[in-house]
């Protein structure tokens, strides 16, 4: 049998070789006539076809990457953030907080399709988009060269949607364990329209007055959403925490996280999903995406270390919650910087963010005694702010010549004025989120009310807001 | 008849149970409980917030025995549950008036 097999193989090989030889073209077959108009036309046609094929190949590669990134960013909200926050609350509120993230996945998606995308990326006004793409009119497989020249605008649209989902979801960390579900839904709807959409347009939309790439007055470098996502959500979270007031029993009654295992898994999913968030913000599968990918990973690692070290020095132990909180703080801080900095500055930014956010959630919060239940402000507001400012310091043109070839980008290039521009962007985002959120809270308070009754709060939101319990272990 | 209630460290429970089986104790009831005596609790720190946990997990073991087995059982528990550190727990003895086996309504020591 063995011998027969070998014989068969040999036969196939011989036949194959013979076929190959037969296909070889004769050495001097083409160019039968003299060069003429016709041949040059054929050549230019061929070149054009080749160009189209190259463009199509690039588009396929970029599109494949961007679709994966869109899915990764969705994974950050569900299950990533849902698990991270879910583990940090008490057992009686875990479904409520997870449900808030999940509800946003559905709610924002529908709002986005109706008018949200158009309000963020339509037109070229300085403050907000327009209704030209309402109901996604005109959004198809053709790219929009203003934003991403190599991928279908539908891909760009769905990718940006995932950012619009996670941003309001971050705020639920501050309102956890005491906000009504009805109030949350109304608040998030209004917040999406009146805070997120204008802010996204101002920073990323064409003509937006903070846009660094498309002609903004105060070009703020924000690669993947330090101002748009983290400062707006973090600062809004602070306003919500102050407006809602403390949870019943805070800070006297112990409210330890009910499952750090869930939080741990959630944080790890966030770390992985963040590659889609930051590296995907290159909007192509190119070197810039790699720069952002590397910076993201390094920032997270350095911050996990520096938070743990701070804790070790202060409390004598490095906790699991500290390590994962540090990683998230680093990911937040590196978000605006990811596509502008090299690996070493990424380590520095992460290291600083870990220490700074540790101080914010342990000391600053205690001094001012506000109940930001899951530290949405301490991590996202504080980390986003420090990251946006440090981006102005560390951004280099060799990674991203966003102001044009040969022009400096940030402080390390000698362009220290960029730190000033970053400050304008940061202050504006703070102010906008503060005022916008306060007004929205007033409205929601009048319409549906914000807090559940004390009785319901003590019983837990799972049973009172949703009529179910997370763990029926004995049934 | 006597009831022995022993509140012991969870970490010693398996050894105590095995030792009791070895001296021929055939039944016991076990509950996971929380409590404290003179042992202080411990502190946990979550993002800078310290919590003192003063009720610690313990195991409560209940056995009802004819009088002649009591002292040997108590000795066995003392020997196996002891770590020598604070928090090892306590043993309580009390007299039992009656025991009834539900299956056949047998009464007294025979029901044990």
HADDOCK unambig.tbl for C-alpha pairs under 7 A between the chains (distance, minus, plus):
assign (segid A and resid 254 and name CA) (segid B and resid 51 and name CA) 5.96 0.50 0.50
assign (segid A and resid 256 and name CA) (segid B and resid 46 and name CA) 6.91 0.50 0.50
assign (segid A and resid 322 and name CA) (segid B and resid 47 and name CA) 6.64 0.50 0.50
assign (segid A and resid 361 and name CA) (segid B and resid 47 and name CA) 6.65 0.50 0.50
assign (segid A and resid 362 and name CA) (segid B and resid 47 and name CA) 5.94 0.50 0.50
assign (segid A and resid 362 and name CA) (segid B and resid 48 and name CA) 4.63 0.50 0.50
